[in-house]
Structures are given as structure tokens and as C-alpha cells.
Amino acid sequence: WGCFDEFNRLIPEVLSVCTVQFKAVCDGIRAGAARICVEGDEVTLDPTTAAFITMNPGYLGRSELPEGLKALFRPMTVMVPDLVLICENMLMAQGFVDA
């Protein structure tokens, strides 16, 4: 498994190359292949391979991901939790009437 933090900080040319490489891995996994060709080199493919990327969109110097690369990943949004609400519910679950 691999996690690539702040992936959208890469320049568009590098993102384009990554798209080709990630697609080769995804296609190989879908086909159940034991080996795949990446950039002209044949490599062994572990079927449990996974890649994760994190992004902070909207900041200066961030690139938009190419559509082909976006299609290979599932989007997920992470937000800061409401700690007051969580604490109130935990206290009420323990029997406190007023949290």
C-alpha cells in the first residue's frame, strides 16, 4: 500500500505520468494479472496493492488533477469533528442529564 500526501502539489507533467502508471496497476488488478507492464518494464503485481492520495485543494500552488487520474480514485471529504457535540453525547450516554 502507498499513501501519497498532498498529491496535487505535483506539477501537471508528473501527474500525467502518474495517471499512466496508476492505470496500468488498476487494469492489471481488474484482469487478475500476475505481471504488468509499467513504462516498458514488466513487474510482478501484488493483488493486494492499493494507493491512496491526499489533497488540500484551494491552496496556492496546487494543481487540478487530470480527469483520467480523478477517475482512478474515490473522493472522500474529511472535516474537523464537533467535539462539544461528541462530548455532550458521551456524557448523556453515561447517564448525565445536563451536559
Secondary structure, DSSP 4 states (H G I P E B T S, - for coil): -EEETTGGGS-HHHHHHHHHHHHHHHHHHHHT-SEEEETTEEEE--TT--EEE---TTSTTPPPPPHHHHTTS---------HHHHHHHHHHHTT-S--
